[in-house]
């Protein structure tokens, strides 16, 4: 499959600005986690996944689960850009009666495959979807993004065992490995590292990549699709707040609202460099 990396990089920056803009206008949200997975989201939604905004519930579509649901602004930005709903709704993020709540809700928002928010459930839900695919003789893939801090949740490791036992070969998990969680640095909070070795011990197919390098992202996806008989995890080294200088690797922006001056800086940094 030929991928236009330059175009994808441009899209990812547009999505990142949409994140900053909607949080600035709605006065609430999680910019750091959203920006950090911007390249993964762009790769999946604008190149990799078999989806159709005109037929959002088609049975053979690929499924996506944002296990770290608080990063949903970047998902909403992607869905709006693809035409699932109007981009004019983005500033209604986290407001009463909006279809764009603070965590994804499949009953509210077209294009959302699973409600998330309570951390730790995405891998288990993805495992269930993959088992269902097998029993239906389907061909689709289920993609899950989970956080490194989220790996504290024990249900993830129960699901990891179940996924291997059930040979969930079309399940692909991306770990957003940015070394932060809401309470601080992951090493300080729970000592989750080393991550890859843990998944290897659970007998998953494991790869480690730069989560902002499209060539590495797509090479890892292609390799995961070649692996048969077991699920795959791609540990993606990322930068929280990627693309906005004052947010990068700054855990103070796990949740927060930029000022007008900060909004202007973000717009220049994200949209000023592409032609």
N, C-alpha and C positions, 0 to 999 in steps of 0.2 A: 504493500500500500504506500503510495507517494504522499508525504505529508509536507505542507508548506510551513516550515518552522517559523519563518519571519512573520507570516500572517497570524500564526498562533500566538507568538509573543505579543503582537499588537493587540489581539483579542484579550489576552490575559491582563494586559495593562488597562484596557477599557473596563474589564470586569472589576479590577481592583479599584479603579476610580469610582465605579458605580457603588461599590461597597462603602467607600469613604463618604460619598455623596449622600447615600441613603441614611447612613448613621448620623451624619451631620444634620440632615433635615428632620429626621425623626427624633433626634436627641437621645438615642439609646442603641446599644448593640455591641458586638464583639469584633472590632476591626482586626486585631492581631491574628487570631486564629483563622479568620476568613482570608486575609491576604496571604498567609503562609501556604495555603493549599490552592492558590490561584492557578498555578501551572498544571497541577494534577487535574483540577476541574476542567480547564480548557482542553487538555489532551483528551479527556474522556468525552466531554459533551460536544466538542467541535471537531473531533476526528475519529475517535475510537468506537463509541457506542452506537449500536443499532437502535435508534429512536426516531420518532416522527412527531413533531408538534401538532400536525394535522390529525394524527391518530394516536393520542398519548397513551391509550390503554391497549394498544395492539398486543395480542397474546405472546408474540414471539420477540417482543422488545427486550433489550438488555435492561437489567435492573440496577439501580444505584441506591445505596444506603449511606447517609452521612451519620455515622455512629456518634461523632462529636457534634451533636446537633446545634450547638451554639454558634458554629461557624456557618450557619445557613445563609447569611447575607450573600455570600459568593455563589451559592446555589441559586438563589432567587435572581441574582444578576444574570447568570447563565440562562436560566429558563426564560427570562424576559427577552434577552437578546435573541434567543432562538424563536420567539414568538408564541410561547405557551400562554402568556398574558401580557398586558400592556406594561411597558416600562414606566408609565405614569404612576403605577401602583407602588413602585419601589420606595418612595418617601413615606409610605404608610407603614413601613416596618414597625412591628411591635406595638401598633396602636389598636385600640378597641375596634372590633368588627372588621379588621383588615384580614385579607387572605394570607398575609405574610407575617406570621407570628414569630416570636423570638426563638422558637425551635420548630423544625419542619412538622407539618401536620398533613397527612395524606387526604384527610377529609376536607381540608380547606383549600389546598393548593394543587392545581393540576400540574402534573409532572413529578410530584413527590411520590415515590414508591412505598415509603414507610415512615411513619411517625417516629421521631427520635427525640431525645432530650435527656432522659435518665441514662447516664453514661454506662457503657459496658454491654449494651444489648445488640449492637449492630452485627457483630460477627455471628452471634447465635441466630439472629433473624436471617442473615444471609445464608447460613447453613441450612435452615429450614426451607428457604426458597430454592436452594440448589437441590435438596432432596426431592422437593416437589417437581423440579424440572426433570430430574432423572425418571421419576414415575410417570411423567407425562410425555416422555421421549422428546423433550424440547431441546433446542439448540442454543438458547441464549446464555449469556454470562451474567453473573451477579457480582458487582463491584462494591466494595465497602471501604470507606475511609475511617480510620480510628486514630486517636491520638496516642502519643507515647505515655502521657500521664494517665490516660484512660486504661492502659494495660494493668493498672492497679486492680481493676475489677476482676474478681474471680470467675465470673460467668464467661469472660472471654476465653479463659483457659479450659473451662468445661466445653465450650463450643469448639475450641481447637481440637480437642480429643474427638468429639463427635464428627467433626468435618473429615478428619483423617479416616476414622472408622467407616464412614459412609462414602469414602472415595469421591469427595466433592471437587472434582477436577475443574469445573467451570466456576468455582468460587475464587475470587481474587481480592485479597485484602491489602490495602495500602496503609502503612503506619506513618503518620505525620510526625516524624522524629525531629522535633525542634528543641528538645531539652527543657521545655517549660511546661508547667501546668498552673492552674489558677493560684495555687498556694505557694509557688516558687519554682526553683530549679528541680527537675525530676530526681536528680541524685540526692538532693537534700530532703525531698519529701518522702520518697519511697525506695530509692536505689534500684530502679527498674533495669538499669543497664547491667550486662550487655543484652540487647534486645534480640539480635539475630540468632544468637546461640540458644535462646529460650525456644524460639519457633522451630529451630532445627531439632531440639530435643523432643518436640511434639511431632516430629516427622513430616513437617510441611516442606514444600519446595520454597527455598528462601533466596532472595536477592537483596542486595544493598545498593542504593543508587543516590545520586544527587536529585532531589525532588524538584529542582528548577531547571534541569537540563532535559530538553525535549528528546534529544537523541537517546539518552539513557532511559527516559520514561518509556518510550515506544519500544526500545530493544527489550526492556524488562517485560512489558506486556506481551510482546511476541514470544519471548521465551516461556512465559507462564502458560500461554495457550498451547505450546508444544508439549508441556508436561502433562502426562496422563496418569490417572489413577489416584491423584491426591491434590489437595488445594494448594494455592500459592499465596505467599505473602511477599510484598515488596516494601522493604524498610527504606523510607525516603527521607534523607537528610534535608531538612528545610530550615528556613529562617522565618521565625514568627514576625509578622508585620512586613513581609517582603515587599519591596518596591517603594516604600515611603520611608525616607531617611530617619526621621525622628521616631518611627515605630519599630524599625528593624531590631530584632533581638532585644526588645525592650518590653519586659513582662508587664509594665505599667499600662500597656495598651491591650492587655487581654480583654478588657472591657473599658470603654471610654468614648467620649465624644470630642472630635476635633473642634477647635475654635475656627472662626472665619479665616484667620491668618494661616492656621495649619491646613485648612481645606484648600486654600490657594496654593500652598507649597505642594501638597499632594497632587493637585491638578497639574501643576507644572512638571513635577517629577514623573508622573505617570503618563501624561498625554503629550508632553512637549517634545519627546524625542523620536517620534515615529512619523514617517512620511509614506 
